[in-house]
Amino acid sequence: KAGVTQTPRYLIKTRGQQVTLSCSPISGHRSVSWYQQTPGQGLQFLFEYFSETQRNKGNFPGRFSGRQFSNSRSEMNVSTLELGDSALYLCASSLVLFSEQYFGPGTRLTVT
Amino acid sequence: AQKITQTQPGMFVQEKEAVTLDCTYDTSDPSYGLFWYKQPSSGEMIFLIYQGSYDQQNATEGRYSLNFQKARKSANLVISASQLGDSAMYFCAMREAFEAGTYKYIFGTGTRLKVLA
């Protein structure tokens, strides 16, 4: 069974631009979560989707948004990029809510 | 207050020896879950083991076991017979109820383990 895939793997953007990251969960998994990982803040929860509905959201500004499609694939969008948005963005899928999460390889975003 | 505390930023262990990575947690949710993940230098997070708050027995997965001491709010990861491939960052995480039926995952700051040949 294929694991969680994330595209693109690496991305360089300029401050003020917007970016969309994509995540395809493990087949059959219906829950997708997004995390931001930085050396300073560690792993921080962004949001979680289940059955196309956002179920939970972390403490991030409204510039960070996401959505989930009917096939459980998810996208995360960051608008008006700031230098501090440079991070590894990890996507995780789980079979259902409350079950263990399986992570993708991440997208490394660099904002210049 | 930190919800998940990993007090060992870095550890060394000799190959084939056992090692314990510490994790303490803080929650008022009676139904919580505890997880351990491994993150190699490649960056991908790998799920290792899960312990539910109501589980009576300590979780085990191959060479990994979770030493769950509920009263002490401790969930230490034990790796037996360390291998060179175990060198990585290890994260302890907790799932707890948040609000209105939702929940959240909280990660510790991690412990970097280096296995020596």
Interface residues (C-beta under 8 A of the other chain):
Chain A: S33 Y35 G42 L43 Q44 F45 R55 N56 G58 L88 L90 A92 L97 F98 E100 Q101 Y102 F103 G104 P105 G106 R108
Chain B: G33 F35 Y37 S42 G43 E44 M45 I46 F47 Y50 F91 A93 R95 F98 T102 Y103 K104 Y105 I106 F107 G108 T109 G110
